[in-house]
């Protein structure tokens, strides 16, 4: 059986240590690149979220020029049918007391 001398053992240990150092340096380099990519992606997604939120607010506040139904109250489920001038419900269960008809029932 072949045996490694003391000098050979030290040389092997030093080569393995160098390989470990190179692997750690490569991992550090790769991690820093990935961190920069993720930071850039986070910034882009944040900007897109702000832009979408801004345009959502703008579109909600702007009346649609071709819309038939206009909201009467923001927190209610009532709308005004601009074609007939009647109030109608946009959602909700059928009611037993006198309430406006569903908007889908208006023709």
LUMVEXNU-671187 format. One line per field, with one value per residue: residue number from 1; chain; x negated, y negated, z of N, C-alpha, C in turn. Coordinates in Angstrom, 3 decimals, always signed. Each point is the difference from the previous one (the first is absolute). Layout:
seq: [NUM/...]
mol: [A/...]
n_east: [X/...]
n_north: [Y/...]
n_up: [Z/...]
ca_east: [X/...]
ca_north: [Y/...]
ca_up: [Z/...]
c_east: [X/...]
c_north: [Y/...]
c_up: [Z/...]
***
This chain:
seq: [1/2/3/4/5/6/7/8/9/10/11/12/13/14/15/16/17/18/19/20/21/22/23/24/25/26/27/28/29/30/31/32/33/34/35/36/37/38/39/40/41/42/43/44/45/46/47/48/49/50/51/52/53/54/55/56/57/58/59/60/61/62/63/64/65/66/67/68/69/70/71/72/73/74/75/76/77/78/79/80/81/82/83/84/85/86/87/88/89/90/91/92/93/94/95/96/97/98/99/100/101/102/103/104/105/106/107]
mol: [A/A/A/A/A/A/A/A/A/A/A/A/A/A/A/A/A/A/A/A/A/A/A/A/A/A/A/A/A/A/A/A/A/A/A/A/A/A/A/A/A/A/A/A/A/A/A/A/A/A/A/A/A/A/A/A/A/A/A/A/A/A/A/A/A/A/A/A/A/A/A/A/A/A/A/A/A/A/A/A/A/A/A/A/A/A/A/A/A/A/A/A/A/A/A/A/A/A/A/A/A/A/A/A/A/A/A]
n_east: [-0.838/+0.410/-1.005/+0.669/-1.077/-0.675/-0.979/+0.288/+0.124/-1.092/-0.633/+0.500/-0.293/-1.176/-0.063/+0.423/-0.845/-0.900/+0.350/-0.023/-1.145/-0.390/+0.459/-0.543/-1.099/+0.111/+0.257/-0.975/-0.723/+0.390/-0.176/-1.103/-0.262/+0.358/-0.707/-0.898/+0.129/+0.018/-1.006/-0.550/+0.265/-0.428/-0.983/-0.183/+0.165/-0.792/-0.772/+0.070/-0.172/-0.908/-0.504/+0.145/-0.464/-0.918/-0.206/-0.011/-0.653/-0.815/-0.024/-0.119/-0.783/-0.433/+1.095/+0.522/-0.479/-0.195/-0.266/+0.802/-0.733/+0.452/-1.059/+1.007/-0.327/-1.165/+0.635/+0.898/+1.031/+0.188/+0.646/-0.333/+1.121/-1.034/+0.321/+0.392/-1.094/-0.012/+0.265/-1.130/+0.163/-1.260/+0.390/-0.043/+0.511/+0.948/+0.568/+0.574/-0.724/+0.664/-0.702/-0.977/+0.351/-0.402/-1.235/-0.229/+0.955/-0.743/+0.893]
n_north: [+1.169/-0.977/-0.526/-1.080/-0.615/-0.435/-0.133/+1.176/+0.388/-0.709/+0.476/+1.202/-0.169/-0.487/+0.982/+0.847/-0.592/-0.016/+1.246/+0.212/-0.676/+0.643/+1.100/-0.396/-0.339/+1.110/+0.644/-0.690/+0.234/+1.250/+0.038/-0.700/+0.751/+1.082/-0.500/-0.373/+1.179/+0.580/-0.788/+0.189/+1.283/-0.097/-0.755/+0.800/+1.053/-0.649/-0.387/+1.217/+0.422/-0.940/+0.284/+1.294/-0.203/-0.795/+0.811/+0.890/-0.820/-0.291/+1.276/+0.244/-1.043/+0.527/-0.728/+1.157/-0.458/+1.304/-0.202/+1.026/+0.636/-0.952/+0.129/+0.264/+1.049/-0.405/-0.139/-0.438/+0.791/-1.333/-0.006/-1.003/+0.493/-0.403/+1.179/+0.586/-0.372/+1.327/+0.123/+0.677/+1.258/-0.096/+0.271/+1.175/+0.528/+0.764/-1.148/+0.046/-0.968/-1.116/+0.544/-0.728/+0.212/+1.233/-0.497/+1.279/-0.363/-1.103/-0.319]
n_up: [+0.000/-0.810/+0.570/+0.464/-0.437/+1.024/-0.871/-0.510/+1.263/+0.351/-1.065/+0.245/+1.278/-0.410/-0.891/+0.913/+0.820/-0.984/-0.278/+1.306/+0.053/-1.089/+0.560/+1.147/-0.672/-0.689/+1.131/+0.564/-1.075/-0.029/+1.295/-0.187/-1.068/+0.661/+0.999/-0.892/-0.587/+1.190/+0.308/-1.196/+0.106/+1.251/-0.442/-1.030/+0.793/+0.831/-0.986/-0.516/+1.237/+0.181/-1.192/+0.233/+1.219/-0.520/-1.040/+0.951/+0.807/-0.996/-0.360/+1.291/+0.067/-1.119/-0.309/-0.234/-1.152/-0.097/+1.275/+0.127/+0.905/+0.783/+0.761/+0.838/+0.708/+0.445/+1.166/-0.877/-0.234/+0.008/-1.148/-0.784/-0.541/-0.722/-0.468/+1.142/+0.667/+0.050/+1.303/+0.065/+0.443/+0.379/+1.245/+0.566/+1.105/-0.511/-0.041/+1.198/+0.498/-0.238/-0.935/-0.473/-1.258/-0.287/-0.168/+0.218/+0.875/-0.018/-0.904]
ca_east: [+0.838/-0.792/+0.184/-0.422/-0.965/+0.433/-0.078/+1.122/+1.239/+0.112/+0.291/+1.402/+0.832/-0.065/+0.768/+1.423/+0.342/+0.094/+1.241/+1.101/-0.008/+0.514/+1.443/+0.655/-0.056/+0.979/+1.327/+0.174/+0.205/+1.329/+1.001/+0.099/+0.724/+1.408/+0.538/+0.232/+1.154/+1.213/+0.228/+0.544/+1.353/+0.857/+0.228/+0.905/+1.336/+0.537/+0.405/+1.204/+1.105/+0.397/+0.644/+1.313/+0.870/+0.329/+0.974/+1.254/+0.689/+0.414/+1.104/+1.196/+0.550/+0.407/+1.201/-0.155/+0.869/+1.008/+0.635/+1.437/+0.309/-0.888/+0.140/+0.648/-0.752/-1.149/+0.070/+1.245/+0.044/+0.968/-0.530/+1.004/+0.054/+0.047/+0.910/+1.389/+0.082/+0.443/-0.985/+0.023/-0.999/-1.035/-0.215/+0.740/+1.061/+1.315/+0.561/+1.450/+0.564/-0.176/-1.363/-0.179/-0.274/-1.392/-0.368/+0.110/+1.412/+0.408/-0.333]
ca_north: [-1.169/-1.226/-0.937/-1.351/-0.509/-1.182/-1.151/+0.154/-0.258/-1.455/-0.583/+0.318/-0.857/-1.388/-0.088/+0.054/-1.278/-0.982/+0.264/-0.481/-1.466/-0.391/+0.271/-1.018/-1.259/+0.104/-0.094/-1.401/-0.771/+0.365/-0.531/-1.459/-0.249/+0.319/-1.051/-1.186/+0.286/-0.025/-1.389/-0.670/+0.506/-0.565/-1.415/-0.048/+0.408/-1.066/-1.096/+0.437/+0.011/-1.398/-0.496/+0.645/-0.558/-1.365/+0.042/+0.535/-1.116/-0.940/+0.583/+0.084/-1.350/-0.510/+0.695/+0.630/-0.750/+0.848/+0.821/-0.182/-0.093/-0.824/+0.304/-1.061/-0.112/+0.896/+1.138/+0.748/+0.827/-0.628/-0.693/-0.748/+0.369/-1.279/+0.144/-0.115/-0.896/+0.750/+0.593/+1.462/+0.655/+0.684/+1.329/+0.216/+1.003/-0.561/-0.602/+0.092/-1.348/-0.691/-0.446/-0.086/+1.281/+0.242/-0.662/+0.949/+0.134/-1.154/+0.187]
ca_up: [+0.000/-0.086/+1.094/-0.336/+0.973/+0.761/-0.909/-0.931/+0.733/+0.168/-1.320/-0.305/+0.854/-0.473/-1.258/+0.348/+0.627/-1.094/-0.733/+0.844/-0.063/-1.322/-0.025/+0.815/-0.753/-1.096/+0.599/+0.400/-1.232/-0.514/+0.929/-0.149/-1.261/+0.224/+0.863/-0.834/-0.869/+0.810/+0.391/-1.186/-0.229/+1.045/-0.336/-1.163/+0.436/+0.846/-0.891/-0.710/+0.947/+0.231/-1.225/-0.121/+1.038/-0.412/-1.089/+0.526/+0.652/-1.047/-0.763/+0.840/+0.150/-1.304/-0.495/-1.306/-0.920/-0.622/+1.026/+0.153/+1.421/+0.796/+1.414/+0.762/+1.241/-0.104/+0.913/-0.195/-1.196/-0.877/-1.163/-0.753/-1.405/-0.713/-1.137/+0.454/+1.135/+1.175/+0.889/-0.036/+0.835/-0.778/+0.586/+1.232/-0.067/-0.275/+1.214/+0.102/+0.072/-1.276/-0.307/-1.450/-0.667/-0.382/-1.247/-1.114/-0.348/-0.803/-1.418]
c_east: [-0.889/+0.324/-0.539/-0.943/+0.561/+0.006/+1.167/+1.335/+0.205/+0.351/+1.468/+0.944/-0.007/+0.770/+1.498/+0.463/+0.142/+1.279/+1.209/+0.086/+0.557/+1.513/+0.761/+0.008/+1.004/+1.419/+0.305/+0.289/+1.396/+1.100/+0.151/+0.708/+1.488/+0.660/+0.296/+1.202/+1.301/+0.329/+0.600/+1.430/+0.978/+0.322/+0.986/+1.422/+0.648/+0.484/+1.268/+1.223/+0.506/+0.726/+1.394/+0.968/+0.429/+1.058/+1.328/+0.809/+0.511/+1.201/+1.277/+0.666/+0.494/+1.251/-0.247/+0.958/+1.116/+0.763/+1.479/+0.349/-1.048/+0.265/+0.588/-0.763/-1.126/+0.133/+1.300/-0.081/+1.032/-0.706/+1.156/-0.098/+0.170/+0.950/+1.448/+0.162/+0.467/-1.182/+0.111/-1.097/-1.006/-0.248/+0.888/+1.107/+1.337/+0.626/+1.522/+0.635/-0.250/-1.419/-0.116/-0.297/-1.501/-0.272/+0.132/+1.461/+0.490/-0.411/+0.269]
c_north: [-1.242/-0.920/-1.353/-0.485/-1.236/-1.241/+0.052/-0.310/-1.508/-0.677/+0.239/-0.873/-1.452/-0.173/+0.041/-1.300/-1.092/+0.199/-0.483/-1.522/-0.495/+0.214/-1.051/-1.341/+0.007/-0.134/-1.439/-0.881/+0.257/-0.580/-1.500/-0.367/+0.248/-1.058/-1.255/+0.197/-0.082/-1.411/-0.789/+0.429/-0.564/-1.461/-0.117/+0.373/-1.050/-1.167/+0.375/+0.010/-1.410/-0.561/+0.599/-0.553/-1.421/+0.004/+0.603/-1.098/-0.989/+0.543/+0.105/-1.371/-0.592/+0.741/+0.544/-0.677/+0.850/+0.840/-0.312/-0.244/-0.859/+0.291/-1.191/-0.238/+1.022/+1.222/+0.792/+0.836/-0.558/-0.704/-0.712/+0.431/-1.294/+0.053/-0.244/-0.980/+0.679/+0.432/+1.515/+0.532/+0.694/+1.414/+0.132/+1.013/-0.656/-0.506/+0.112/-1.380/-0.721/-0.556/-0.108/+1.356/+0.147/-0.665/+0.941/+0.181/-1.154/+0.238/-1.232]
c_up: [+0.000/+1.162/-0.429/+1.083/+0.692/-0.880/-0.992/+0.656/+0.192/-1.323/-0.388/+0.826/-0.481/-1.314/+0.269/+0.653/-1.058/-0.812/+0.800/-0.029/-1.337/-0.081/+0.801/-0.730/-1.156/+0.539/+0.408/-1.212/-0.566/+0.885/-0.153/-1.310/+0.163/+0.867/-0.809/-0.922/+0.797/+0.471/-1.162/-0.285/+1.023/-0.284/-1.157/+0.415/+0.900/-0.848/-0.757/+0.914/+0.262/-1.221/-0.155/+1.036/-0.375/-1.099/+0.430/+0.664/-1.038/-0.760/+0.822/+0.102/-1.316/-0.468/-1.413/-0.980/-0.619/+1.011/+0.140/+1.464/+0.691/+1.470/+0.738/+1.288/-0.047/+0.890/-0.163/-1.261/-0.975/-1.143/-0.677/-1.452/-0.783/-1.194/+0.428/+1.149/+1.270/+0.849/-0.108/+0.903/-0.897/+0.515/+1.220/-0.176/-0.345/+1.305/-0.015/+0.085/-1.317/-0.145/-1.512/-0.624/-0.237/-1.330/-1.195/-0.427/-0.871/-1.441/-0.788]
***
